[in-house]
């Protein structure tokens, strides 16, 4: 079993596509009509044929409630791994991304991490895996 698709709940697919593609740097893979919305997937530029994220509209009230409850409680919807958190933090801050606070320093039990507002209704965590724990 492997992870190939992760859904990101969004209120506005156009805005989310712009943010995830143009600000974060993901590569657009699919963008086709699907019912009253679109099937939009993106991939990491580091693994363009790897796992994808799907920008899922929060069309159902229970999804909007779930998304709002996570954000109101400061809980990230998901997390993305980066090789150099300080560089990503600086790059994204310069691009206008708002972080909840500075990156943590990390320790033996927890990786170095920082959480940002994706401007689509979610907090997303970035974390840096220690060099000795990286695969590949």
C-alpha positions, -999 to 999 in steps of 0.1 A, spaced: 0 0 0 13 35 -8 0 70 -6 -7 84 -41 -33 111 -35 -39 136 -7 -69 159 -6 -66 195 4 -100 211 13 -105 245 -3 -133 270 -6 -122 285 -40 -105 262 -64 -92 290 -86 -76 307 -57 -62 275 -43 -47 265 -77 -30 299 -79 -16 296 -43 -4 259 -45 10 263 -80 23 299 -82 33 305 -46 42 271 -32 56 258 -65 36 226 -71 32 214 -107 -4 213 -121 -11 178 -134 -49 176 -140 -75 203 -143 -107 191 -158 -145 196 -152 -160 173 -126 -196 179 -118 -200 214 -106 -163 218 -98 -130 206 -113 -107 177 -107 -74 196 -100 -43 177 -90 -8 189 -84 26 172 -78 58 182 -62 84 195 -86 109 172 -68 87 142 -77 65 152 -107 54 116 -112 49 109 -75 21 114 -51 -4 142 -59 -25 166 -40 -61 172 -50 -78 206 -44 -112 194 -32 -140 219 -29 -156 222 6 -191 219 -10 -207 200 18 -216 217 51 -199 190 72 -167 195 52 -168 233 58 -175 226 95 -145 201 97 -122 226 79 -133 255 102 -129 234 134 -94 224 124 -84 260 117 -101 275 148 -82 250 169 -48 257 151 -46 222 138 -29 217 104 -49 198 78 -17 181 65 21 185 64 47 187 37 84 176 42 111 200 31 149 196 30 157 230 44 129 246 65 148 279 70 151 284 32 115 275 26 103 297 55 123 327 40 111 320 5 75 317 14 75 347 38 90 368 10 61 356 -12 36 368 13 27 335 30 17 341 67 31 317 92 16 311 127 51 319 141 88 312 136 100 277 129 107 255 159 142 243 164 133 206 166 148 181 189 153 143 191 116 137 195 101 163 171 114 176 137 120 212 130 86 226 118 66 257 110 29 261 102 14 285 76 -20 297 65 -27 285 30 -53 313 25 -77 286 14 -91 278 49 -63 256 62 -31 256 82 -4 235 66 27 223 84 61 222 69 87 200 86 123 192 81 135 157 84 169 154 100 196 147 73 205 114 89 168 102 87 163 111 50 158 84 24 168 86 -12 
